[in-house]
């Protein structure tokens, strides 16, 4: 009996000591995205906090229970919304972290449990009130590359002029900010790989007349997976490509795979693990948003029956097959067929979407490959060829690609690589090039491996001056 009492009191003591645990702030990380700022307090233990919103100057005072030290460690990153972060004592002698703001903002504050590589965290999301204000406050509105202007052909263009809109490809670099994604055995963060491949792919797409790339994230910051298709929709994307790198317990697993939206849950083990990764980043990133989205989930389930969904799925599947075909020339394939999954980033019912797992970062060899800029370039090229190839075959009706197809000629290519040979041959003697901003006659000549003199002769040019939108016949 007395033993039971003793054990019980020991348990009580343990419980009490836990709830009175001394806490400390180990550091502050600030991530600024174009339309919001996330500030993360790294803590030794689970936080117990109270928030006061004060003015003159605008600031958030976050009182933390159990914190005695006024040292808040290193502050990394900055934001136009945050003036400074410092520790202070409240009138009741408690320690508080004060976030002094540049102007009043709306906030959302929540704690997150440990999730490697991070421990206990208190997350402070800040948003400028009224999206226009963030621009006037000097926040980078969008650091995305300025879109290539869809230039109209010059008035003097020959009969070979063709017009049509650009096909918009949204490229989504997986993870970002405080969500590193998978971490390789040598410590490589997935978010770094995805950003590098995405940027290279975007650059290739933007060089191709008739295609235009938009990036869902343009820097190292976090965007919730559910938000990514929304950004693609705002940009009126014809296709969404999400770039990731795989990870599993089994270090031997290797190779690339491509995932498409599925109406039923993914059936394979890898599929389940992939989904867990996404759930994981939801947990890491935006607890509030997960709750907000339950209604959205239902809505999406209903629209699954929509015809646009079917179109998106068919398109996504066809693009996925092209991507696998091209990727097989530069990388080992983990799965030879597109895999079906139910992932937040693949949930847009109206936008054909695919998710490319570029390889297994959990595999020693592939971690090294994925870090290699040369290999990243090859991966981006393979995806680019697949996208271009698909839209040459099945262009949207009002696109430049469709106009070229109807004219019986292929879209001028800017990357005469081995894999583009078929298009180059098909269009030999009938190649054209529409001049884009910043291009000179010498650059176009170099691009197609012809001399400037040949180019001048072939196009009856009196000088080396060319106009944006002018269509040149390539000898
Ligand atoms: Zn990922």
Boltz pocket constraint, residues with backbone or C-beta under 6 A from the ligand:
constraints:
  - pocket:
      binder: B
      contacts: [[A, 174], [A, 175], [A, 181], [A, 182], [A, 190], [A, 243], [A, 244], [A, 245], [A, 277]]
      max_distance: 6.0
